[in-house]
Amino acid sequence: MGLRLHDHVSTTETEYGVVVLDERTGRYWQLSSSAGLVLSTLAQGASVDDAVTALTGRYDVGEARARKDIDALLDSLRSAGLVKR
């Protein structure tokens, strides 16, 4: 599947996770380190299954919970207009 951010969206890693900036509006979102891992995995062209594997491999979270959290993150990113459909 992969994930493509709009051209007007930039990301920066911080000590707390990842900051996502919509350069058109000036709005930004602070993502946790786990959400940042998911975003970076998907942005590299990986599938949701790959993101689940990355998340469960790094954090103490089960597959079902990881998949649910990834789906929620993707819904939020789409609703905010940060990713291409």
N, C-alpha and C positions, 0 to 999 in steps of 0.2 A: 504494500500500500504506500508507504512513505508519507511524508508530510511536507508541504511546501508553504513556507511563510510568504506573505505578501511582500513585495519589494520595499514597502514603506515600514516594515517591521524589522527591528533589530533586537539582538539578544546579547547579554553580557553576563558572564559568570561572576558571582560574588562569593564571599565566604559563607553566605547563608543559602545559596541556591543559584537561581537564574533570574535576571530581570529582563522582562520583555517590554519593549517600547514601541508604541504606535507613533511613528514620527509625524503623521498627519495631524493627530489630535493632541499629542503630548501626553497621552495617558500611558501609564505603565502598570505592569503586574509583577509582583514578586512571587516566583515559584519556589517551592521547597527543593531541596537537593534531589529528592526522589522524582518530583515532577520534571525537574531539569534533565535528569537522566532519561526519562521517557521522551521528552521533547527532542533532545539531541539524538537519541537512537532513531526516532521516526524521521527526523530531518535528514539523516544520513541515508534514507531510502529503505530502512528496515520496515518489516511488517509489525502489526500489533502483536502477533505471537512472539516475535523477536523482542519487542519491548517488554512483554510479560516475562520472558526468560531473563532479560537484563535486570528487571526490577526484583524478581524473586531470587536472583542470584546474589544481589547486593544487599537486600534488605530482608528482614524477617517478616515476610508477608506471603500468604498463600496465593496460589494461582487465581482462584475465583475473585478474591479481594483485589488483586493487582489488575485483573481485567476490568473490574467494575470501576476502579479508580482511573484507569487509562481512558475508558469510555467517557467518564465525567470530565476529565481534563480536555479531551478532544471536543466535547460538546461546548465547554466554556470557551475554548480557543476559537471555535467556529462562530459562536454567538457574539464574540467580541470583534469578529471580522479580522482576525489576525492570520488565518490560514486560508489557502485556496481550497475550494471544494473539489 
